[in-house]
Amino acid sequence: MRDEWREVVLGLGSNLGDSIVILQGAVHDLAAVEGLEVTASSAVFETDPVGGPEQPMFLNAVLLGRTTLRNHELLAAGQEVEQHWQRTRDVRWGPRTLDVDIIAMGDERADDPDLTIPHRLAHERPFVLVPWLAVDPEAELIGWGSVAALLHDLDASGVRPTDLRLDVPAPGEDHDA
């Protein structure tokens, strides 16, 4: 039996290839996953890379949704979407065509070698918190509190707004259109 619907927050990032096309494609791919509904997207933000080797700027966005998937099923779905967009994992925190991160799943907590929920670094990453706050001004990160309060104590100068927006398909809409 499937779990009940619960809220989910996903982070998207890309800094290789045509990043806006990749991010939009990822939204459509994720919306096509059975048991996952994408309900809203933040605007797209240009962000400085954090950690890792020298690399191009990222485009980042946050998706809100709801899911009946269990956490490892959602992780597998996100990784399948990453693979569709030729994501490789050669260098830790290196450049990538697509990164899909589970930031939060309702009030769920998980901590194992493959998956930590809420995301273990979300509370200190402006490139996650700024877009999340933009799409949900009342956002709360379980165990950490208000996203607005978390951002108050961080340097978010490496996160810049763009005019780019991602289209969120309506439920039942043809996701290949």
N, C-alpha and C positions, 0 to 999 in steps of 0.2 A: 504494500500500500504506500502511496506517495505521501510525503509530508504535506502539511497545510501550506497555503501561500504565505510567504513572508517577504519583507522588503529586502532589497539587495542594492548595494552601491558598488559599481564597477569603475575602475580607472583605466583609461585608454591612453597609450602614448605611441608615438612613431617619430623616428628621425632619419629613416632611410627610405628612398624611393619617393613616390608622390604621396606624401604623408596624408594630405587631406582626402585623397581618393581612398587610401588604405583605411583611414579612420571611418569614413562613411561606409565603406564596404563591410567593415567589422560591425558597425551598428546593425546593418541589414542581416549579416550572418548571425549575430547574437539574437536578434529579434525572431529569427527563423528556428531557434532551438526550442523544441517541445518542452514545455514546463518553465519557460522563461519569457516574461513580457518586459520589454523595454518601454518605460513610460515617459521618460524625459532625458534630455541631454543638456549639459552645460554648453556654453559657447566654447570655442576652441581657443586655447591659450598657447602662446609661444613661450617656451621655458628653457632656461639654461640647463645643460646636462649636469647631473649631480653624481660625483664619484666616477670611477672608471676612467678610461683613457680619454684623450682629447677627441671630440666628436661634434657633429652638427647639433644645432638647436633642435629641441623637440617640439612637437605639437601634442598637447594634452587636453583631454576632456574627461568628464565624469558622467556616467550614465546612472540613472535611477531606474529601478524596476521592481519586479516581484517574481518569485520563483517557487516552484514546488520541488525543485531538484535538491538533493542532498549536497552538502558542501563539496565532496570529491567529484560528484557528477558535474557540478557547475565548473569546478576547476578543469575537468577533462574537456568540457565544452569550450571553455575559453582557450585552452591549449590547442584544440582542434582548429579554432578560428585563427589563432596565431600561425599554425602550420600552413593553413590555406594561404596566408599572406607571406609565406616563406620566412617565417621567424627562425633564426638560428640562435643557439646559446653557446657561442664560442668564447666570449669574453664576459666575465661578470660585470654587470652594469655598463656593458658596451653598447654600441649603436644597434638599433633593431628596426625592422620594418613595422613590427607591431608588438605591443605589450598589453595584455589584458590582465588586470589585477582585481581580485576580489578584495574590496576594501572593508565591507561589512555585510553581514547577512542577519537582519533583524537583531535580536539580542543574543545570537549564537556566538559561542566561543569555541575555538579549536586551536590546538597547539601540537602539531606533530611534524615530522621531518619534511613533509610535502606541502603542508598548508597551515597557516596561522590566520585565525579570524578573531578579532579584526586584524587587518594587515599590520604586521609588527612595526612598520616604520611610518604608517599613515599620519600619526600624530605630529611628526616632525618634518613632513614634506609639503611645503607650500604648493608644489605643482599638483598635488592631490587636493589639498584643503581649499585653495582659492577657487578652482572650478566647482568643487562640491558646494561651497557656500554660495556661489553664484546661482546654482540651480536649486538649492534648498537653504534659504536663509536661517532656518531653524535647525539645521543639521546638528546631530549629536553623534560622537564617536564613542561607542560603548567602552567603558573603562577609563575614558579620558575627558568626557564632557563635551561642552559646546565647541563646535568647529570654529566659530567666531572668536571665542576666548583663546583657543589654541593658536590661531593665526595672529592674535594680538601680540604674542611673545616671540614670533618668528620674523625673520627678514624675508619678505615676499618680493623683493625687488627683481628677482630672477624670473618672475612670472608676469607676462605681459598680455593684456587682452588683444584679440584680433577681431576682424570683422567676419571671421569664418564661423559658420553654424553647421551643425549636423542635423540631418533630417531623421526623425524617428517615425518609422512606419506605424500606421494604425494597426491595432490587432486585426488579424485576418487579411491584411493587405498583402499583395503579391510581393515577396521579399526579393525577387529577382528583377523587378522592374527598374 
